[in-house]
Amino acid sequence: MQDLLEIVERLFAGDRGALARLISWAENRDSRFPAALGQIYPRVGRAWRIGITGPPGAGKSSLTNGLVQAVRARDETIAVLAIDPSSPFTGGALLGDRIRMEERTQDKGVYIRSMAQRESHGGLARASSDACDVMDAFGFDRIVVETVGVGQAEYDVMGAVDTVVVVLCPGAGDGIQAMKAGLLEVADVLCVNKSDLDGADRLILDLEDALRLRRPRDPAAAGAGAMTPPVVATSAHEAEGLDDLLEAIDSHRRHLERGEVEDLEKIRRGKRIAQVRRVVGERLEEELWSSSGHTATVDSLLEKSITPYDVAEEILGSVLGVSPKTP
């Protein structure tokens, strides 16, 4: 307990070694992390969390790098959590964003942490929300979460951040892809990166047309979170449009903060509820399959030609202490 209190005190004092250690505890499911989170939780909720997501190749990493520069120009501090794709066999990852943003690591107002996606399938690492909480308690003004970019499963990021920026680029059919995959529903801000390329203007018009079609018919009933996403053109490689993107993010923040007194609080509470459900689901899955012998039960039941659904009912019945449902 003494070691835990010491590392928490070091975190509050601005020790980056303590920051890195606590994030590693979260990532590795260290048994000490829940208690540590309990100690730092009163300081969580001050930072504005920004998600950068979208299809692979849209330039998310370059855009994140440029966004860091724009934030620092305002003399604000910023932390970046860059999720890298993992090998499905070893769990390892390249952690390339640390390499791509190497020049930012010398800035004391910037912190960059790469995290392997591991078993998550929604563009985020399992421990990303926990890592953001630690960065938040450390005192950063903004936190950027850059997702893997799996294209059609970017919905996890909605539960981890306050503002979602969906990044698209011309020449890859991304306008149609966004409409088909539902990325428009995810976005609080739409960013057309690589806007110096041919087709950028057309993509912007397509997105604006699609947003008009999806605009709520009754804005008064839509709530504070129903702001029509702006479409911002950027060229991260040329450092163009980054201030416009940051202003769009700030505009979304002001929109939420201008709502009813509890709007932002309710939104964040809903995300915490989803996080609780995720943690409960993970713990139940671990307990169910790691030590209870249910795997052997499944095996034996399947040998009797019972369908997977019937086997699932048997398992649930034994766990919940109820009789299996009958058709």
ZADO-1210 file (C-alpha; in nm, 4 decimals, padded with zeros to 6 digits):
<atoms>
<atom x="00.0000" y="00.0000" z="00.0000" code="MET" pos="1"/>
<atom x="00.2886" y="00.2324" z="00.0780" code="GLN" pos="2"/>
<atom x="00.4330" y="00.1834" z="-00.2711" code="ASP" pos="3"/>
<atom x="00.0930" y="00.2582" z="-00.4242" code="LEU" pos="4"/>
<atom x="00.0502" y="00.5821" z="-00.2293" code="LEU" pos="5"/>
<atom x="00.4042" y="00.6838" z="-00.3193" code="GLU" pos="6"/>
<atom x="00.3472" y="00.6381" z="-00.6930" code="ILE" pos="7"/>
<atom x="00.0205" y="00.8338" z="-00.6726" code="VAL" pos="8"/>
<atom x="00.1984" y="01.1180" z="-00.4938" code="GLU" pos="9"/>
<atom x="00.4682" y="01.1142" z="-00.7611" code="ARG" pos="10"/>
<atom x="00.1993" y="01.1332" z="-01.0315" code="LEU" pos="11"/>
<atom x="00.0416" y="01.4380" z="-00.8678" code="PHE" pos="12"/>
<atom x="00.3875" y="01.5959" z="-00.8441" code="ALA" pos="13"/>
<atom x="00.4346" y="01.5667" z="-01.2224" code="GLY" pos="14"/>
<atom x="00.6624" y="01.2599" z="-01.2291" code="ASP" pos="15"/>
<atom x="00.6379" y="01.1065" z="-01.5778" code="ARG" pos="16"/>
<atom x="00.7915" y="00.7854" z="-01.4558" code="GLY" pos="17"/>
<atom x="00.4900" y="00.7407" z="-01.2268" code="ALA" pos="18"/>
<atom x="00.2604" y="00.8269" z="-01.5181" code="LEU" pos="19"/>
<atom x="00.4183" y="00.5580" z="-01.7359" code="ALA" pos="20"/>
<atom x="00.4098" y="00.3028" z="-01.4529" code="ARG" pos="21"/>
<atom x="00.0395" y="00.3507" z="-01.3837" code="LEU" pos="22"/>
<atom x="-00.0482" y="00.3232" z="-01.7527" code="ILE" pos="23"/>
<atom x="00.1512" y="-00.0006" z="-01.7676" code="SER" pos="24"/>
<atom x="-00.0440" y="-00.1285" z="-01.4667" code="TRP" pos="25"/>
<atom x="-00.3679" y="-00.0536" z="-01.6517" code="ALA" pos="26"/>
<atom x="-00.2438" y="-00.2146" z="-01.9720" code="GLU" pos="27"/>
<atom x="-00.1215" y="-00.5311" z="-01.7975" code="ASN" pos="28"/>
<atom x="-00.4235" y="-00.5670" z="-01.5664" code="ARG" pos="29"/>
<atom x="-00.2018" y="-00.5286" z="-01.2625" code="ASP" pos="30"/>
<atom x="-00.3946" y="-00.6010" z="-00.9437" code="SER" pos="31"/>
<atom x="-00.2728" y="-00.2712" z="-00.7973" code="ARG" pos="32"/>
<atom x="-00.4346" y="-00.0541" z="-01.0630" code="PHE" pos="33"/>
<atom x="-00.7958" y="-00.0471" z="-00.9324" code="PRO" pos="34"/>
<atom x="-00.6752" y="00.0807" z="-00.5949" code="ALA" pos="35"/>
<atom x="-00.4501" y="00.3373" z="-00.7640" code="ALA" pos="36"/>
<atom x="-00.7408" y="00.4571" z="-00.9792" code="LEU" pos="37"/>
<atom x="-00.9445" y="00.5011" z="-00.6619" code="GLY" pos="38"/>
<atom x="-00.6773" y="00.7351" z="-00.5293" code="GLN" pos="39"/>
<atom x="-00.6518" y="00.9496" z="-00.8434" code="ILE" pos="40"/>
<atom x="-01.0181" y="00.9452" z="-00.9482" code="TYR" pos="41"/>
<atom x="-01.1140" y="01.2757" z="-00.7801" code="PRO" pos="42"/>
<atom x="-00.8796" y="01.4493" z="-01.0289" code="ARG" pos="43"/>
<atom x="-01.0280" y="01.2776" z="-01.3358" code="VAL" pos="44"/>
<atom x="-01.2583" y="01.4729" z="-01.5674" code="GLY" pos="45"/>
<atom x="-01.0680" y="01.7955" z="-01.6276" code="ARG" pos="46"/>
<atom x="-00.9042" y="01.7159" z="-01.9625" code="ALA" pos="47"/>
<atom x="-01.0910" y="01.7322" z="-02.2933" code="TRP" pos="48"/>
<atom x="-01.0555" y="01.3982" z="-02.4736" code="ARG" pos="49"/>
<atom x="-01.0367" y="01.3901" z="-02.8527" code="ILE" pos="50"/>
<atom x="-01.0625" y="01.0753" z="-03.0653" code="GLY" pos="51"/>
<atom x="-00.8909" y="01.0619" z="-03.4050" code="ILE" pos="52"/>
<atom x="-01.0336" y="00.7773" z="-03.6102" code="THR" pos="53"/>
<atom x="-01.1069" y="00.6717" z="-03.9664" code="GLY" pos="54"/>
<atom x="-00.9914" y="00.4293" z="-04.2365" code="PRO" pos="55"/>
<atom x="-00.6259" y="00.3266" z="-04.2703" code="PRO" pos="56"/>
<atom x="-00.4194" y="00.5575" z="-04.4900" code="GLY" pos="57"/>
<atom x="-00.6200" y="00.8715" z="-04.4155" code="ALA" pos="58"/>
<atom x="-00.3210" y="01.0321" z="-04.2434" code="GLY" pos="59"/>
<atom x="-00.4381" y="01.0053" z="-03.8829" code="LYS" pos="60"/>
<atom x="-00.0868" y="00.9962" z="-03.7369" code="SER" pos="61"/>
<atom x="00.0321" y="01.2976" z="-03.9368" code="SER" pos="62"/>
<atom x="-00.2839" y="01.4820" z="-03.8398" code="LEU" pos="63"/>
<atom x="-00.2342" y="01.3964" z="-03.4732" code="THR" pos="64"/>
<atom x="00.1218" y="01.5236" z="-03.4940" code="ASN" pos="65"/>
<atom x="00.0008" y="01.8499" z="-03.6452" code="GLY" pos="66"/>
<atom x="-00.2768" y="01.8820" z="-03.3891" code="LEU" pos="67"/>
<atom x="-00.0196" y="01.8506" z="-03.1103" code="VAL" pos="68"/>
<atom x="00.1735" y="02.1397" z="-03.2630" code="GLN" pos="69"/>
<atom x="-00.1418" y="02.3535" z="-03.2875" code="ALA" pos="70"/>
<atom x="-00.2327" y="02.2845" z="-02.9233" code="VAL" pos="71"/>
<atom x="00.1169" y="02.3679" z="-02.8024" code="ARG" pos="72"/>
<atom x="00.1039" y="02.6954" z="-02.9951" code="ALA" pos="73"/>
<atom x="-00.1779" y="02.7871" z="-02.7567" code="ARG" pos="74"/>
<atom x="00.0450" y="02.6997" z="-02.4615" code="ASP" pos="75"/>
<atom x="-00.1775" y="02.4084" z="-02.3599" code="GLU" pos="76"/>
<atom x="-00.0463" y="02.0679" z="-02.2578" code="THR" pos="77"/>
<atom x="-00.1456" y="01.7548" z="-02.4473" code="ILE" pos="78"/>
<atom x="-00.1092" y="01.3789" z="-02.4151" code="ALA" pos="79"/>
<atom x="-00.1393" y="01.1347" z="-02.7058" code="VAL" pos="80"/>
<atom x="-00.2482" y="00.7734" z="-02.6717" code="LEU" pos="81"/>
<atom x="-00.1705" y="00.6063" z="-03.0044" code="ALA" pos="82"/>
<atom x="-00.3245" y="00.2625" z="-03.0499" code="ILE" pos="83"/>
<atom x="-00.1229" y="00.0364" z="-03.2802" code="ASP" pos="84"/>
<atom x="-00.2487" y="-00.2845" z="-03.4435" code="PRO" pos="85"/>
<atom x="-00.1336" y="-00.6034" z="-03.2766" code="SER" pos="86"/>
<atom x="-00.0327" y="-00.9383" z="-03.4133" code="SER" pos="87"/>
<atom x="-00.3215" y="-01.1827" z="-03.3564" code="PRO" pos="88"/>
<atom x="-00.0621" y="-01.4495" z="-03.2737" code="PHE" pos="89"/>
<atom x="00.1920" y="-01.2817" z="-03.0434" code="THR" pos="90"/>
<atom x="00.0046" y="-00.9706" z="-02.9320" code="GLY" pos="91"/>
<atom x="00.3060" y="-00.7617" z="-03.0328" code="GLY" pos="92"/>
<atom x="00.2849" y="-00.4298" z="-03.2143" code="ALA" pos="93"/>
<atom x="00.5178" y="-00.1975" z="-03.4004" code="LEU" pos="94"/>
<atom x="00.4225" y="00.1031" z="-03.1834" code="LEU" pos="95"/>
<atom x="00.5136" y="00.3226" z="-03.4765" code="GLY" pos="96"/>
<atom x="00.3528" y="00.6464" z="-03.3582" code="ASP" pos="97"/>
<atom x="00.6286" y="00.6911" z="-03.1005" code="ARG" pos="98"/>
<atom x="00.8709" y="00.6848" z="-03.3937" code="ILE" pos="99"/>
<atom x="00.6656" y="00.9170" z="-03.6152" code="ARG" pos="100"/>
<atom x="00.6277" y="01.1785" z="-03.3394" code="MET" pos="101"/>
<atom x="00.9818" y="01.1550" z="-03.2077" code="GLU" pos="102"/>
<atom x="01.0405" y="01.5311" z="-03.2375" code="GLU" pos="103"/>
<atom x="00.7486" y="01.5984" z="-02.9983" code="ARG" pos="104"/>
<atom x="00.8896" y="01.3850" z="-02.7153" code="THR" pos="105"/>
<atom x="01.1395" y="01.6553" z="-02.6173" code="GLN" pos="106"/>
<atom x="00.8570" y="01.8973" z="-02.5367" code="ASP" pos="107"/>
<atom x="00.7699" y="01.8933" z="-02.1660" code="LYS" pos="108"/>
<atom x="00.4135" y="01.9917" z="-02.2517" code="GLY" pos="109"/>
<atom x="00.3637" y="01.6770" z="-02.4625" code="VAL" pos="110"/>
<atom x="00.3371" y="01.3137" z="-02.3608" code="TYR" pos="111"/>
<atom x="00.3094" y="01.0312" z="-02.6164" code="ILE" pos="112"/>
<atom x="00.2223" y="00.6758" z="-02.5292" code="ARG" pos="113"/>
<atom x="00.1783" y="00.3934" z="-02.7793" code="SER" pos="114"/>
<atom x="-00.0398" y="00.1005" z="-02.6811" code="MET" pos="115"/>
<atom x="-00.0948" y="-00.2300" z="-02.8564" code="ALA" pos="116"/>
<atom x="-00.4525" y="-00.3041" z="-02.9605" code="GLN" pos="117"/>
<atom x="-00.4222" y="-00.6655" z="-02.8405" code="ARG" pos="118"/>
<atom x="-00.7577" y="-00.8443" z="-02.8212" code="GLU" pos="119"/>
<atom x="-00.9806" y="-00.5436" z="-02.8854" code="SER" pos="120"/>
<atom x="-01.1711" y="-00.5370" z="-03.2157" code="HIS" pos="121"/>
<atom x="-01.3187" y="-00.1858" z="-03.2132" code="GLY" pos="122"/>
<atom x="-01.0143" y="00.0230" z="-03.2953" code="GLY" pos="123"/>
<atom x="-00.9098" y="00.0760" z="-02.9328" code="LEU" pos="124"/>
<atom x="-00.6951" y="-00.1055" z="-02.6805" code="ALA" pos="125"/>
<atom x="-00.8822" y="-00.2509" z="-02.3840" code="ARG" pos="126"/>
<atom x="-00.7035" y="-00.0265" z="-02.1342" code="ALA" pos="127"/>
<atom x="-00.7395" y="00.2976" z="-02.3299" code="SER" pos="128"/>
<atom x="-01.0032" y="00.4535" z="-02.1015" code="SER" pos="129"/>
<atom x="-00.7951" y="00.3677" z="-01.7950" code="ASP" pos="130"/>
<atom x="-00.4851" y="00.5189" z="-01.9550" code="ALA" pos="131"/>
<atom x="-00.6800" y="00.8352" z="-02.0361" code="CYS" pos="132"/>
<atom x="-00.7907" y="00.8576" z="-01.6727" code="ASP" pos="133"/>
<atom x="-00.4283" y="00.8451" z="-01.5580" code="VAL" pos="134"/>
<atom x="-00.3262" y="01.1129" z="-01.8103" code="MET" pos="135"/>
<atom x="-00.6231" y="01.3221" z="-01.7013" code="ASP" pos="136"/>
<atom x="-00.5271" y="01.2980" z="-01.3338" code="ALA" pos="137"/>
<atom x="-00.1702" y="01.3927" z="-01.4256" code="PHE" pos="138"/>
<atom x="-00.3051" y="01.7293" z="-01.5387" code="GLY" pos="139"/>
<atom x="-00.2950" y="01.7453" z="-01.9192" code="PHE" pos="140"/>
<atom x="-00.5299" y="01.9984" z="-02.0774" code="ASP" pos="141"/>
<atom x="-00.6129" y="01.7741" z="-02.3746" code="ARG" pos="142"/>
<atom x="-00.5836" y="01.4045" z="-02.4485" code="ILE" pos="143"/>
<atom x="-00.5817" y="01.2688" z="-02.8036" code="VAL" pos="144"/>
<atom x="-00.6665" y="00.9040" z="-02.8676" code="VAL" pos="145"/>
<atom x="-00.5653" y="00.7845" z="-03.2139" code="GLU" pos="146"/>
<atom x="-00.7352" y="00.4581" z="-03.3049" code="THR" pos="147"/>
<atom x="-00.6034" y="00.1755" z="-03.5210" code="VAL" pos="148"/>
<atom x="-00.8232" y="00.2669" z="-03.8164" code="GLY" pos="149"/>
<atom x="-01.0128" y="-00.0497" z="-03.8927" code="VAL" pos="150"/>
<atom x="-01.2612" y="00.1291" z="-04.1144" code="GLY" pos="151"/>
<atom x="-01.5990" y="-00.0156" z="-04.0199" code="GLN" pos="152"/>
<atom x="-01.5664" y="-00.0822" z="-03.6461" code="ALA" pos="153"/>
<atom x="-01.4670" y="00.2547" z="-03.5046" code="GLU" pos="154"/>
<atom x="-01.7451" y="00.2777" z="-03.2492" code="TYR" pos="155"/>
<atom x="-01.5464" y="00.2005" z="-02.9334" code="ASP" pos="156"/>
<atom x="-01.3863" y="00.5437" z="-02.9524" code="VAL" pos="157"/>
<atom x="-01.7236" y="00.7071" z="-02.8804" code="MET" pos="158"/>
<atom x="-01.7138" y="00.5672" z="-02.5280" code="GLY" pos="159"/>
<atom x="-01.3621" y="00.6886" z="-02.4543" code="ALA" pos="160"/>
<atom x="-01.3571" y="01.0531" z="-02.5667" code="VAL" pos="161"/>
<atom x="-01.5604" y="01.3741" z="-02.5644" code="ASP" pos="162"/>
<atom x="-01.5118" y="01.4745" z="-02.9289" code="THR" pos="163"/>
<atom x="-01.4726" y="01.2253" z="-03.2159" code="VAL" pos="164"/>
<atom x="-01.2871" y="01.3421" z="-03.5270" code="VAL" pos="165"/>
<atom x="-01.3384" y="01.1123" z="-03.8265" code="VAL" pos="166"/>
<atom x="-01.0553" y="01.1532" z="-04.0777" code="VAL" pos="167"/>
<atom x="-01.1113" y="01.0772" z="-04.4465" code="LEU" pos="168"/>
<atom x="-00.9055" y="01.1469" z="-04.7569" code="CYS" pos="169"/>
<atom x="-00.9847" y="01.1836" z="-05.1286" code="PRO" pos="170"/>
<atom x="-00.9195" y="00.9163" z="-05.3842" code="GLY" pos="171"/>
<atom x="-01.0077" y="00.6154" z="-05.1698" code="ALA" pos="172"/>
<atom x="-01.3851" y="00.6061" z="-05.1986" code="GLY" pos="173"/>
<atom x="-01.4022" y="00.7266" z="-04.8398" code="ASP" pos="174"/>
<atom x="-01.7144" y="00.9381" z="-04.8882" code="GLY" pos="175"/>
<atom x="-01.9208" y="00.6362" z="-04.9846" code="ILE" pos="176"/>
<atom x="-01.7438" y="00.4249" z="-04.7240" code="GLN" pos="177"/>
<atom x="-01.8314" y="00.6727" z="-04.4498" code="ALA" pos="178"/>
<atom x="-02.1974" y="00.6720" z="-04.5438" code="MET" pos="179"/>
<atom x="-02.2107" y="00.2939" z="-04.5709" code="LYS" pos="180"/>
<atom x="-02.0173" y="00.2166" z="-04.2538" code="ALA" pos="181"/>
<atom x="-02.2004" y="00.4630" z="-04.0325" code="GLY" pos="182"/>
<atom x="-01.8954" y="00.6759" z="-03.9608" code="LEU" pos="183"/>
<atom x="-02.1103" y="00.9850" z="-04.0032" code="LEU" pos="184"/>
<atom x="-02.3011" y="00.8846" z="-03.6900" code="GLU" pos="185"/>
<atom x="-01.9735" y="00.8491" z="-03.5005" code="VAL" pos="186"/>
<atom x="-01.8327" y="01.1886" z="-03.6028" code="ALA" pos="187"/>
<atom x="-01.8573" y="01.5101" z="-03.4061" code="ASP" pos="188"/>
<atom x="-01.6140" y="01.6641" z="-03.6577" code="VAL" pos="189"/>
<atom x="-01.5408" y="01.5393" z="-04.0090" code="LEU" pos="190"/>
<atom x="-01.1902" y="01.6053" z="-04.1375" code="CYS" pos="191"/>
<atom x="-01.0943" y="01.5717" z="-04.5025" code="VAL" pos="192"/>
<atom x="-00.7180" y="01.5314" z="-04.4801" code="ASN" pos="193"/>
<atom x="-00.4775" y="01.5483" z="-04.7764" code="LYS" pos="194"/>
<atom x="-00.7013" y="01.8242" z="-04.9095" code="SER" pos="195"/>
<atom x="-00.4299" y="01.9286" z="-05.1539" code="ASP" pos="196"/>
<atom x="-00.5037" y="01.6156" z="-05.3596" code="LEU" pos="197"/>
<atom x="-00.7458" y="01.5945" z="-05.6503" code="ASP" pos="198"/>
<atom x="-01.0967" y="01.5032" z="-05.5465" code="GLY" pos="199"/>
<atom x="-01.0867" y="01.6723" z="-05.2062" code="ALA" pos="200"/>
<atom x="-01.3431" y="01.9376" z="-05.2986" code="ASP" pos="201"/>
<atom x="-01.5790" y="01.6722" z="-05.4301" code="ARG" pos="202"/>
<atom x="-01.5439" y="01.4655" z="-05.1131" code="LEU" pos="203"/>
<atom x="-01.6199" y="01.7692" z="-04.8980" code="ILE" pos="204"/>
<atom x="-01.9369" y="01.8426" z="-05.1006" code="LEU" pos="205"/>
<atom x="-02.0460" y="01.4767" z="-05.0799" code="ASP" pos="206"/>
<atom x="-02.0030" y="01.4740" z="-04.7037" code="LEU" pos="207"/>
<atom x="-02.1882" y="01.8029" z="-04.6591" code="GLU" pos="208"/>
<atom x="-02.4760" y="01.6717" z="-04.8723" code="ASP" pos="209"/>
<atom x="-02.4878" y="01.3497" z="-04.6701" code="ALA" pos="210"/>
<atom x="-02.4932" y="01.5455" z="-04.3439" code="LEU" pos="211"/>
<atom x="-02.7830" y="01.7599" z="-04.4630" code="ARG" pos="212"/>
<atom x="-02.9828" y="01.4463" z="-04.5390" code="LEU" pos="213"/>
<atom x="-02.9090" y="01.3075" z="-04.1926" code="ARG" pos="214"/>
<atom x="-02.9830" y="01.6287" z="-04.0015" code="ARG" pos="215"/>
<atom x="-03.2473" y="01.5753" z="-03.7276" code="PRO" pos="216"/>
<atom x="-03.5924" y="01.6934" z="-03.8389" code="ARG" pos="217"/>
<atom x="-03.6641" y="01.8341" z="-03.4935" code="ASP" pos="218"/>
<atom x="-03.3452" y="02.0032" z="-03.3662" code="PRO" pos="219"/>
<atom x="-03.5188" y="02.1018" z="-03.0402" code="ALA" pos="220"/>
<atom x="-03.5736" y="01.7350" z="-02.9565" code="ALA" pos="221"/>
<atom x="-03.2282" y="01.6252" z="-03.0625" code="ALA" pos="222"/>
<atom x="-03.0431" y="01.7419" z="-02.7515" code="GLY" pos="223"/>
<atom x="-02.7043" y="01.9073" z="-02.7116" code="ALA" pos="224"/>
<atom x="-02.5187" y="01.6152" z="-02.8616" code="GLY" pos="225"/>
<atom x="-02.6958" y="01.6491" z="-03.1998" code="ALA" pos="226"/>
<atom x="-02.4800" y="01.9290" z="-03.3409" code="MET" pos="227"/>
<atom x="-02.4347" y="01.8834" z="-03.7151" code="THR" pos="228"/>
<atom x="-02.0665" y="01.7884" z="-03.7620" code="PRO" pos="229"/>
<atom x="-01.8624" y="02.0496" z="-03.9466" code="PRO" pos="230"/>
<atom x="-01.6470" y="01.9354" z="-04.2402" code="VAL" pos="231"/>
<atom x="-01.2919" y="02.0686" z="-04.2092" code="VAL" pos="232"/>
<atom x="-01.0274" y="02.0510" z="-04.4820" code="ALA" pos="233"/>
<atom x="-00.6693" y="01.9872" z="-04.3701" code="THR" pos="234"/>
<atom x="-00.3364" y="01.8940" z="-04.5164" code="SER" pos="235"/>
<atom x="-00.1284" y="01.7667" z="-04.2276" code="ALA" pos="236"/>
<atom x="00.1759" y="01.7217" z="-04.4494" code="HIS" pos="237"/>
<atom x="00.1594" y="02.0909" z="-04.5470" code="GLU" pos="238"/>
<atom x="00.0504" y="02.2031" z="-04.1964" code="ALA" pos="239"/>
<atom x="-00.2669" y="02.3568" z="-04.3407" code="GLU" pos="240"/>
<atom x="-00.6094" y="02.3701" z="-04.1768" code="GLY" pos="241"/>
<atom x="-00.4897" y="02.2503" z="-03.8338" code="LEU" pos="242"/>
<atom x="-00.6066" y="02.5637" z="-03.6523" code="ASP" pos="243"/>
<atom x="-00.9454" y="02.5263" z="-03.8246" code="ASP" pos="244"/>
<atom x="-00.9651" y="02.1678" z="-03.6997" code="LEU" pos="245"/>
<atom x="-00.8787" y="02.2714" z="-03.3462" code="LEU" pos="246"/>
<atom x="-01.1424" y="02.5452" z="-03.3598" code="GLU" pos="247"/>
<atom x="-01.4033" y="02.2910" z="-03.4771" code="ALA" pos="248"/>
<atom x="-01.3135" y="02.0689" z="-03.1806" code="ILE" pos="249"/>
<atom x="-01.3436" y="02.3651" z="-02.9437" code="ASP" pos="250"/>
<atom x="-01.6757" y="02.4599" z="-03.1022" code="SER" pos="251"/>
<atom x="-01.8107" y="02.1122" z="-03.0271" code="HIS" pos="252"/>
<atom x="-01.6866" y="02.1438" z="-02.6707" code="ARG" pos="253"/>
<atom x="-01.8605" y="02.4803" z="-02.6273" code="ARG" pos="254"/>
<atom x="-02.1761" y="02.3305" z="-02.7765" code="HIS" pos="255"/>
<atom x="-02.1840" y="02.0571" z="-02.5136" code="LEU" pos="256"/>
<atom x="-02.0963" y="02.2929" z="-02.2305" code="GLU" pos="257"/>
<atom x="-02.3690" y="02.5387" z="-02.3365" code="ARG" pos="258"/>
<atom x="-02.6391" y="02.2736" z="-02.3120" code="GLY" pos="259"/>
<atom x="-02.8590" y="02.1958" z="-02.0155" code="GLU" pos="260"/>
<atom x="-02.6747" y="02.2015" z="-01.6833" code="VAL" pos="261"/>
<atom x="-02.6271" y="01.8260" z="-01.6729" code="GLU" pos="262"/>
<atom x="-02.5898" y="01.7520" z="-02.0443" code="ASP" pos="263"/>
<atom x="-02.2141" y="01.7015" z="-02.0475" code="LEU" pos="264"/>
<atom x="-02.2224" y="01.5290" z="-01.7112" code="GLU" pos="265"/>
<atom x="-02.4941" y="01.2910" z="-01.8334" code="LYS" pos="266"/>
<atom x="-02.2993" y="01.2114" z="-02.1500" code="ILE" pos="267"/>
<atom x="-01.9860" y="01.1322" z="-01.9512" code="ARG" pos="268"/>
<atom x="-02.1824" y="00.9314" z="-01.6957" code="ARG" pos="269"/>
<atom x="-02.3301" y="00.7214" z="-01.9760" code="GLY" pos="270"/>
<atom x="-01.9802" y="00.6461" z="-02.0991" code="LYS" pos="271"/>
<atom x="-01.8751" y="00.5457" z="-01.7472" code="ARG" pos="272"/>
<atom x="-02.1718" y="00.3093" z="-01.7274" code="ILE" pos="273"/>
<atom x="-02.0572" y="00.1509" z="-02.0540" code="ALA" pos="274"/>
<atom x="-01.7071" y="00.1182" z="-01.9076" code="GLN" pos="275"/>
<atom x="-01.8462" y="-00.0550" z="-01.5987" code="VAL" pos="276"/>
<atom x="-02.0345" y="-00.3012" z="-01.8182" code="ARG" pos="277"/>
<atom x="-01.7175" y="-00.3693" z="-02.0150" code="ARG" pos="278"/>
<atom x="-01.5162" y="-00.4375" z="-01.6984" code="VAL" pos="279"/>
<atom x="-01.7890" y="-00.6636" z="-01.5586" code="VAL" pos="280"/>
<atom x="-01.8051" y="-00.8523" z="-01.8899" code="GLY" pos="281"/>
<atom x="-01.4288" y="-00.9020" z="-01.8961" code="GLU" pos="282"/>
<atom x="-01.4168" y="-01.0275" z="-01.5380" code="ARG" pos="283"/>
<atom x="-01.7097" y="-01.2641" z="-01.5903" code="LEU" pos="284"/>
<atom x="-01.5536" y="-01.4035" z="-01.9062" code="GLU" pos="285"/>
<atom x="-01.2228" y="-01.4615" z="-01.7294" code="GLU" pos="286"/>
<atom x="-01.3855" y="-01.6316" z="-01.4335" code="GLU" pos="287"/>
<atom x="-01.6201" y="-01.8360" z="-01.6488" code="LEU" pos="288"/>
<atom x="-01.3598" y="-01.9877" z="-01.8786" code="TRP" pos="289"/>
<atom x="-01.0357" y="-01.9832" z="-01.6821" code="SER" pos="290"/>
<atom x="-01.1062" y="-02.1826" z="-01.3683" code="SER" pos="291"/>
<atom x="-01.4623" y="-02.3127" z="-01.3554" code="SER" pos="292"/>
<atom x="-01.4326" y="-02.6092" z="-01.5868" code="GLY" pos="293"/>
<atom x="-01.7032" y="-02.4834" z="-01.8204" code="HIS" pos="294"/>
<atom x="-01.4804" y="-02.5387" z="-02.1210" code="THR" pos="295"/>
<atom x="-01.4849" y="-02.9133" z="-02.0503" code="ALA" pos="296"/>
<atom x="-01.8620" y="-02.8974" z="-02.0027" code="THR" pos="297"/>
<atom x="-01.9053" y="-02.7340" z="-02.3413" code="VAL" pos="298"/>
<atom x="-01.6872" y="-02.9985" z="-02.5000" code="ASP" pos="299"/>
<atom x="-01.8839" y="-03.2848" z="-02.3507" code="SER" pos="300"/>
<atom x="-02.2224" y="-03.1344" z="-02.4409" code="LEU" pos="301"/>
<atom x="-02.1195" y="-03.0701" z="-02.8001" code="LEU" pos="302"/>
<atom x="-02.0215" y="-03.4370" z="-02.8305" code="GLU" pos="303"/>
<atom x="-02.3879" y="-03.5203" z="-02.7688" code="LYS" pos="304"/>
<atom x="-02.4835" y="-03.3233" z="-03.0840" code="SER" pos="305"/>
<atom x="-02.6460" y="-03.0467" z="-02.8805" code="ILE" pos="306"/>
<atom x="-02.6529" y="-02.7167" z="-03.0671" code="THR" pos="307"/>
<atom x="-02.4298" y="-02.4287" z="-02.9482" code="PRO" pos="308"/>
<atom x="-02.7410" y="-02.2369" z="-02.8428" code="TYR" pos="309"/>
<atom x="-02.8600" y="-02.5223" z="-02.6229" code="ASP" pos="310"/>
<atom x="-02.5121" y="-02.5561" z="-02.4746" code="VAL" pos="311"/>
<atom x="-02.5086" y="-02.1824" z="-02.3993" code="ALA" pos="312"/>
<atom x="-02.8430" y="-02.2144" z="-02.2197" code="GLU" pos="313"/>
<atom x="-02.7023" y="-02.5004" z="-02.0110" code="GLU" pos="314"/>
<atom x="-02.3992" y="-02.2946" z="-01.9119" code="ILE" pos="315"/>
<atom x="-02.6043" y="-01.9831" z="-01.8330" code="LEU" pos="316"/>
<atom x="-02.8484" y="-02.1915" z="-01.6325" code="GLY" pos="317"/>
<atom x="-02.5707" y="-02.3358" z="-01.4182" code="SER" pos="318"/>
<atom x="-02.4073" y="-01.9964" z="-01.3652" code="VAL" pos="319"/>
<atom x="-02.7285" y="-01.8080" z="-01.2879" code="LEU" pos="320"/>
<atom x="-02.8894" y="-02.0918" z="-01.0925" code="GLY" pos="321"/>
<atom x="-03.1974" y="-02.1111" z="-01.3149" code="VAL" pos="322"/>
<atom x="-03.3435" y="-02.3772" z="-01.5374" code="SER" pos="323"/>
<atom x="-03.2447" y="-02.3575" z="-01.9071" code="PRO" pos="324"/>
<atom x="-03.5035" y="-02.1883" z="-02.1273" code="LYS" pos="325"/>
<atom x="-03.7190" y="-02.4149" z="-02.3383" code="THR" pos="326"/>
<atom x="-03.8423" y="-02.3213" z="-02.6878" code="PRO" pos="327"/>
</atoms>
